Amino acid sequence: MDETEHKDTQKASPARAAPDREEIRALAEKIHPVIERIADKNNWELNPLKDVADSVIEGLARNQIMRGKRYCPCRLPSGNEELDKQYICPCRPSHEDVERDGHCHCYLFMKKA
C-alpha cells in the first residue's frame, strides 16, 4: 500500500479519552475519500449499504482520534505498535479476506462484482 494513503489522515496523536460525535463525524468525512481511493486502487468497492460503510469509517475515525492510527474498528489493537500496524486500514488480512470471502472482516471493502 502506498504510504501517501495514510499521511492525509494518519497524523500521530497520543491516545486520549473518547471523542464526541461531532469530532468523529468531521474526521470520518476527511477519511471517506481516502478509503474510496484505497478501494479503487485495490479493485474493490465500498459496501453498498451506506450505514455499514459509514459506521466502519466512523470507527476508523474514532480509533485515529483515540489511538493515533486508523486501526480497523473490528480488531482490537494489542498496544504493541509493531504488531498493531498490520491492523491499520486497510489491514493486511483484508486482501486475503476480500479474495476469499468477497469482503473484508468489517464488511467495509467488497470485491467488485
C-alpha positions as CSV (number, residue, x, y, z in Angstrom):
1,M,0.0,0.0,0.0
2,D,1.2,3.5,-0.8
3,E,2.2,5.4,2.3
4,T,0.6,8.6,1.0
5,E,-2.8,7.0,1.5
6,H,-2.1,7.1,5.2
7,K,-0.4,10.5,5.5
8,D,-3.6,12.5,4.8
9,T,-5.4,11.1,7.9
10,Q,-2.7,9.4,9.9
11,K,-1.2,12.2,11.9
12,A,0.1,10.7,15.1
13,S,-1.6,11.8,18.3
14,P,-1.4,10.4,21.7
15,A,-4.2,8.1,22.9
16,R,-7.0,10.0,24.7
17,A,-10.5,9.9,26.0
18,A,-13.5,9.1,23.8
19,P,-14.2,11.9,21.3
20,D,-17.6,13.5,20.9
21,R,-19.9,12.6,18.0
22,E,-19.2,15.8,16.0
23,E,-15.4,15.3,16.2
24,I,-15.8,11.7,14.9
25,R,-18.1,12.7,12.1
26,A,-15.8,15.6,11.0
27,L,-12.8,13.3,10.8
28,A,-14.9,10.5,9.1
29,E,-15.7,13.0,6.3
30,K,-12.0,13.5,5.7
31,I,-11.2,9.8,5.9
32,H,-14.0,8.7,3.5
33,P,-12.3,9.9,0.2
34,V,-9.0,8.2,1.4
35,I,-10.9,4.9,1.9
36,E,-12.6,5.3,-1.5
37,R,-9.1,5.7,-3.1
38,I,-7.9,2.6,-1.3
39,A,-10.9,0.6,-2.6
40,D,-10.3,1.9,-6.2
41,K,-6.6,1.1,-6.0
42,N,-7.3,-2.5,-5.0
43,N,-10.2,-3.0,-7.4
44,W,-12.6,-3.2,-4.5
45,E,-15.8,-1.2,-3.8
46,L,-17.2,0.1,-0.6
47,N,-20.1,-1.7,1.0
48,P,-23.2,-0.6,-0.9
49,L,-25.1,-0.4,2.4
50,K,-24.2,3.1,3.3
51,D,-25.0,2.7,7.0
52,V,-22.4,-0.1,7.3
53,A,-19.7,1.7,5.4
54,D,-20.3,4.9,7.4
55,S,-20.3,3.1,10.7
56,V,-16.9,1.4,9.9
57,I,-15.4,4.7,8.7
58,E,-16.6,6.4,11.9
59,G,-14.9,3.5,13.8
60,L,-11.7,4.3,11.9
61,A,-12.0,8.0,12.8
62,R,-12.6,7.1,16.5
63,N,-9.5,4.9,16.5
64,Q,-7.5,7.6,14.9
65,I,-8.5,10.1,17.5
66,M,-8.2,7.8,20.5
67,R,-5.2,5.7,19.4
68,G,-3.4,7.9,17.0
69,K,-3.8,5.5,14.0
70,R,-6.6,4.4,11.7
71,Y,-6.9,1.0,13.2
72,C,-9.5,-1.4,11.9
73,P,-12.5,-1.0,14.3
74,C,-13.3,-4.7,14.1
75,R,-9.9,-5.8,15.5
76,L,-8.6,-4.9,18.9
77,P,-5.0,-3.4,18.9
78,S,-2.7,-5.1,21.4
79,G,-0.8,-2.0,22.3
80,N,2.3,-3.3,20.6
81,E,2.8,-0.7,17.8
82,E,4.9,-3.1,15.7
83,L,2.3,-5.9,15.8
84,D,-0.7,-3.5,15.5
85,K,0.4,-1.8,12.3
86,Q,-0.9,-4.8,10.4
87,Y,-4.4,-3.6,11.5
88,I,-4.2,-0.1,10.1
89,C,-6.9,0.2,7.4
90,P,-6.7,-1.4,5.0
91,C,-5.4,-4.1,7.3
92,R,-3.2,-6.8,6.0
93,P,-5.8,-9.6,6.3
94,S,-8.3,-7.6,4.2
95,H,-6.6,-8.5,0.9
96,E,-7.0,-12.2,1.6
97,D,-10.4,-11.8,3.2
98,V,-11.8,-9.9,0.1
99,E,-10.3,-12.5,-2.3
100,R,-11.6,-15.5,-0.3
101,D,-14.9,-14.2,1.2
102,G,-15.8,-11.3,-1.2
103,H,-15.5,-8.8,1.7
104,C,-13.1,-7.8,4.4
105,H,-13.7,-8.7,8.1
106,C,-15.5,-5.4,8.7
107,Y,-17.6,-5.5,5.6
108,L,-16.2,-2.2,4.5
109,F,-14.4,-3.4,1.4
110,M,-16.2,-5.7,-1.1
111,K,-15.0,-7.5,-4.2
112,K,-16.2,-5.7,-7.3
113,A,-19.0,-7.7,-8.9
